[in-house]
Amino acid sequence: MALYFVTFVNKHQYQIDPLIDTFLDDLWSNNGLSDNTLASYRTDLRHLDKFVQQKRASLTTATRADIQDFLEKRFSDGASNASSARLLSSMRRLFRYLLTKKIITEDPTALVQSPKLSKRLPESLTEIEVEKLLNAPSNNDPIEARDAAMLELLYATGLRVSELVSLTVEQLSLRQGVVRITGKGGKERLVPLGEIATEQVEQYINFVRNDLLKNKPSDVLFPSKRGTQMTRQTFWHRIKTYSIRAGINAHLSPHTLRHAFATHLLNHGADLRVVQLLLGHSDLSTTQIYTHVANARLQELHSEHHPRG
């Protein structure tokens, strides 16, 4: 196991608690969490570990007061409520694991209250802005033709960017018009493509994909120009390039088209639970950030059609 050392101003060196890696190994093997999620847990827990060791304590002797002091310090250093809530969630999961394994006898996070979070709807794009973005790539360039197919697929399905770039040919069924996604926690879902996305992806596979692969065998659906799986960061940069070209001034994030997918479905009358299934949310509460979109649509329909609207 790799050793990690941190030096404080008092010049004492110490090893990061190996319980963190043991806990993360257990999470990986039993819960199938993504590398990004595990990396977030590791970062959070190492911050905690460094803090309690600086107080001459450890993860197994940390108290409720230590946890509160840690959160207060993070907040005073500029951490947002959302960041603090994520930190507390990571810590809760670790200490529940230690409790289950009988390494500790009491959970120091049990009575610590989570910061209140505002249920803000993520920024999205209008349907006109989405149309401009989808039309920005040129079909005369193989890379841009690939990007055009990716953008159409992303908006048609509401996939996460990480799910999109890791798609394989086997996950796609153009005949049935569906894509099979393995999402967070290893859960599978089938998402319909729609006619336009199906046609765009079919054109890409028939006329572009082999050129990008240079006829080398690969199961990656959307390879990079080197013929390997593209990173989500690379595709995110591609999206920003096309947004500038399309003259879109709205703030974009890697999930912008995912949010547009959900928002536009609700605007056109889709049920919230259907959107939950399509997005791959295990809990409806995650999808409920979009509730006010549905409510706004109901009010609009009521005022338009009700005799006393």
Buried (B, 14 or more C-beta within 10 A) or exposed (E): EEEBEBEEEEEEEBEBBEBBBBBBEEBBEEEEBBEEBBEBBBEBBBBBBBBBBEBEBBBEEBEBEBBBBBBEEBBEEEBEEEBBBBBBBBBBBBBBBBBEEEBBEEBBBEEBEBBEEEEEEBEBBEEEBBEBBBEBBEBEEBBBBBBBBBBBBBBBBBBBBBBBBBBEEEBBEBEEBBBBBBBBEEEEBEBBBBEEBBBBBBBBBEEBBEEBBEEEEBEBBBBBEEBEBBBBEEBBEBBEBBBEBBEBEEEBBBBBBBBBBBBBBBBEEBEBEEBBBBBBBEEEEEBBBBBEBBEEBEEEEEEEEEEEE
